[in-house]
Amino acid sequence: MPDAPNLLYAQSGGVTSVINATAWGVATAAAASPKVGRVYAGRNGILGVLAEELIDVTAEDKREIAKLRHTPGGAFGSCRLKLTDPAKDSRSFERIAEVFKAHRIGYFLYNGGNDSQDTTNKVAEFCRARGVDVRCVGIPKTVDNDLAATDCCPGFGSVAKYVAATVAETALDVESMARTSTKLFILEVMGRHAGWIAAAGGLPYPAAGPVILALPEVPHKRFFAAVKAKIAKHGYCVVVASEGLADAKGRHLSERGTKDSFAHAQLGGVAAVLAERAKAKLGVKYHWALADYMQRAARHLSSQVDLDQAAKVGQAAVAYATAGKTQVMPAIVRTSDRPYRWTVKPVPLQEVANKERKLPKGYVTADGYYITAACRRYLQPLIAGEAPQPYRDGLPVHARLRRRAVRKKLPAFRV
Amino acid sequence: MPDAPNLLYAQSGGVTSVINATAWGVATAAAASPKVGRVYAGRNGILGVLAEELIDVTAEDKREIAKLRHTPGGAFGSCRLKLTDPAKDSRSFERIAEVFKAHRIGYFLYNGGNDSQDTTNKVAEFCRARGVDVRCVGIPKTVDNDLAATDCCPGFGSVAKYVAATVAETALDVESMARTSTKLFILEVMGRHAGWIAAAGGLPYPAAGPVILALPEVPHKRFFAAVKAKIAKHGYCVVVASEGLADAKGRHLSERGTKDSFAHAQLGGVAAVLAERAKAKLGVKYHWALADYMQRAARHLSSQVDLDQAAKVGQAAVAYATAGKTQVMPAIVRTSDRPYRWTVKPVPLQEVANKERKLPKGYVTADGYYITAACRRYLQPLIAGEAPQPYRDGLPVHARLRRRAVRKKLPAFRV
């Protein structure tokens, strides 16, 4: 509707294989709402909002918007940028409020992890204090599955499925060669402080099987003994190691010494460290793999449940904002394990912001190296279903957006 | 047929996502042939033949045999074991001939790479010299695509598809974050001396796109300049690096100093070396991934063409052997690029044994960092089609064989 306020959507932080399904949910729900004028997106997330670099989503070809459901990455660009505390330096928040006013933004939807939910909350508080009338809704997204107040996080189920399937496949490879070749295979997966992704590697096999999970929540005093026991029993061992593994002093096993813009240490290389130590202690031939971006970009193996939830939180965010709700996030509520049933409900952003949900104690076996039946009951539904991926000439078909820039109305701003 | 000679099949060397489709082709074609008695498989390849550890394939449940078409790894076990030259030490060959006689083996089908084709040839020569009547047929298999005398190698098309799809997906991820985060992403793939797998990473983008291929056939004098130019143009760069990259002196960039049983250096870690050097030279934030076994076990993303060819060479090997042919290998012959058409024909094992087919010069662009149109025309058909993968509870369904041991008839043998 031409006179209705416009909606601004932005993607934040590390992208996932289904964050664009959320963008699709937002774009199509907003297009269908008489309470929304045009739909804009921040180019490279909040950076584009600050720089007044907005993309006109309403001008995109509807067929390309439909393809967002099977396109990984962040179609409008994302960024890692932590805003300064407005109590100390409010210039960024003032700029955001100006951009909102200049472009008649009535709805701000910010799609990210716990840092981003905090940002959304602060933007909402700031706008309210300045009398800028904008509904601010956070939308959950993180492969790490560590957001509070939601049963799970869109993006996680697909990584979980990728890791579980990869363990199932690579374990068969290792098993078939172990007699004369590799006896230890280590797959390093994401998960800075929480072992949710590594936990999914436990789904294909029972605890008595050839797989060990190295979780960041657990001290690893008997790790090599556990590996040795698996090799003795099965002839080989597959380890799923979280990148966030720490030593007894809490130092990450493989810090590179570099920090990202959130002051988090940049990780990667835990598998190499564990493999070398295992070789020194046990004398076994090893291989290791580092899934890195492959795991969170692997839309070709996304979970249908995850895809559905990613789309739904986008649609729900539009519904909440246009119903007048603000400072909320659509959370996923599980109503049944088997059959799996879920719904969404709005939760206050304060309940989500800056919290971190780790694997509960009851999800890890007593020895620390596997998942319990309760964890399996939690994880299994999240990897269910194979989300369709169209292919052309053997390659996945992805959306290619025009990303037409909205005309600027303000003076430049130095971010 | 009860009185007909038995058939012995063995898997050799690194496994692939479709080598079990070849096993399916062998098992079903042999079961249908009146010229074949029982079908046996060596447990862990030639090692099982030497140890007289044979698996009774005929006793397997036919439904599980059917699942071999969507099961990665080597269902009967494989091994890395180079037999001594029979001219110097013929004990292994004498043992193999004894096992053949004891189990009435009339057909020996050996499924592997160029080392294995050489072994098959030597077994055939040895048996002929000793008057042991066995048809020996090699069956091609290698993700490296480096076998001579065949247009392509079963196993390669699926890895090529996996690498190409992974580049398409991860490039979108990197593109969306590059403004504030990773600008260089390096994906390390297999390929000891030949860059066929890395070349497949060029399929999703044109040469002017954000991707660079680091091939072992090419000297890398201007690599970092090429990366810098891509980042300047696109804001980011994706490098597909072959594990076999060597420096100007021919030393592999990342030898670990360990050797496998074929006296090949164990590789892995090229991506880390390149990334650290790029950071030092260009100061860019990087990420890297090591696909390792993931790429060759990823049956969930196998190419239908590759799967068809893997099954066909298994069937053809049975047809050749039962027609009296020996010392041959079914080679894939391409009869048309577009539409892609292929057939199989028998080629003498001498034409295959111990040769290594590298990327032709005409397949690499003048600057050394991309594939030409001719290479694209060669590769594209090999990744075509998505081979169906059944799932249950969100996980791929794989065959689980009984692997019933055939009763031993000979004294033990020390391998």
Interface residues (C-beta under 8 A of the other chain):
Chain A: Q11 G14 V15 S17 N44 L47 T71 P72 G73 G74 A75 F76 G77 S78 C79 R80 L81 K161 A164 A165 T166 A168 E169 T170 A171 L172 D173 V174 E175 S176 M177 R179 T180 S181 F185 L187 L203 P204 T258 D260 S261 Q266 G268 G269 A272 K285 H287 W288 A289 L290 A291 D292 Y293 M294 R296 A297 A298 R299 H300 L301 S303 Q380 I383 A384 G385 E386 Y391 D393 G394 L395 P396 H398
Chain B: Q11 G14 V15 S17 N44 L47 T71 P72 G73 G74 A75 F76 G77 S78 C79 R80 L81 K161 A164 A165 T166 A168 E169 T170 A171 L172 D173 V174 E175 S176 M177 R179 T180 S181 F185 L187 L203 P204 T258 D260 S261 Q266 G268 G269 A272 K285 H287 W288 A289 L290 A291 D292 Y293 M294 R296 A297 A298 R299 H300 L301 S303 Q380 I383 A384 G385 E386 Y391 D393 G394 L395 P396 H398
